[in-house]
Structure formats: structure tokens, C-alpha cells
Amino acid sequence: MKKILAILTMAISGSVYAASATIEYQDQTGVNATTDSSLYLLSVSENINKNFSAAIASNFGAKDSTGAVSNSRIEGSVTGKTTIGLLSPYVRLGVGEKFTTTTNYAYYSVESGVTAPLSNTGLTARLGYRYRTAFDSNVNADTTNTWRLGLSYAVTKQDTIGVRYDQVRGDTNQNNLAFNYTRNF
């Protein structure tokens, strides 16, 4: 836990120099006898150029219905994106480490999707799909398929608020509702 807090502190202090920083709360509702939980996430992202960005994200405080911390993750990722008319397709590749009360292990994730503005109102819609699994999935059961649907609103040029629904199926089965705030620097 001390390592996670140290990493989080570095990420927060480094976010002052980042292109953007996002904080998020997730209400995770278990499906098929999976336990309900909640999660907080901090992500810091920097543009490499107009088509690529790099990010580091850490989720923490994942608590089950009893209030016990069940797991945390830290993940680095690279996202490629482009614009085709009004649509902005993207592909995100990530590698991370999951920390649980019994073990720690490495995993990878691949996400593809598309974002689109909804007229000139500041609203943007997002549809995506993520596949995530442990590198050694025979030992660590952490394979999930996640469909994502989100809506965000640009309050100002620097501030965006959003809501997202994730349907997670696989070794974990959840329906997640996420609320987030992004600050662009």
C-alpha cells in the first residue's frame, strides 16, 4: 500500500506539468454473484504529437461491500488516434501491474473505440471495447471484455466532466458507472 501511495503522490505532483489529468470515481455493481465495489482513479496524460499520447493511471481504494480494499492497479499506456470527418477513432495499448491482498502480477490491455462530437454543444460521445488479461492467465484469472459508452461535456476549454457506463464480463462481471473530471493544462 505504501508503494501505491508513493506512486500516486508522484503522479499528482507531476500532473501540474501534464497535458491533462483526470480523476474518476467508479460505482461497480457486481453481476452473477460478483461483489459490489467502488474505485478511484487518477490518470495523467501527455501528448507525444497530434496522433499519439502517453498516460499513466493508478486506481486505488477499490473497496468491496464490507469496506475491505480488494485490489489496486497501475498502468502505462500509449494511445493512437486520428480524425475522419466527425469521428475520432482510437486504439490504446496498456501494460500494468495489479496488486491484491494475496499476489501481484502483470497484465496488458487493448482498447479500441471512437469519439464523436454531438453538434456544437460541447458534448462528446464515446463508444469503446477493451480486452484485458494477465500475462500469465493460467495462474492469474484476470481476463475481461469491457464495452464502454460515455458522454462528456466541455465546461471550458480546460475543464471537462463526464459519465461512462462499462459492461465488464469475464473473470470479473460488473456493470460500472463512472463519473470523471479532466483538467487540461
Order of alpha helices (4+ residues) and beta strands (2+ residues): alpha-beta-beta-beta-beta-beta-beta-beta-beta-beta-beta
